């Protein structure tokens, strides 16, 4: 999807999230950080860490989460 369409979709999701629960699966870290209130990091089918988005991106408890959000793998 082109950047303009992506931003439109994100805008709609941001508007909707105040009234409905949305589960979004994405491999775009910047997108998750922009629109998610809570984030879950899964690795090899297992939940590694879950919590407020800013905590996962800024102060991850698990080193695998920190490495992934820093772009060290994935």
C-alpha positions, 0 to 999 in steps of 0.5 A: 500500500502506498504511503497516502493510503496507509495514512488514510487507513491509520486515520480511520483506525485511530478514529474507530479505536475510541469506540471499538476494539481493533486487533491489527497484525503488522510487521511495520514497527512505525505503524504499530508505534503510531496507532497502537495503545497496547502491543504484543510481541510474538516470536516463533508462535509464543508471546514474548511480551505485551503491554502499553506500546510506549513501554514495549518500544521504549523500555522493553522487559525482555531483551528479545523485544528490545532487539526486535524493536531496535531493528537488530533482527526481523 
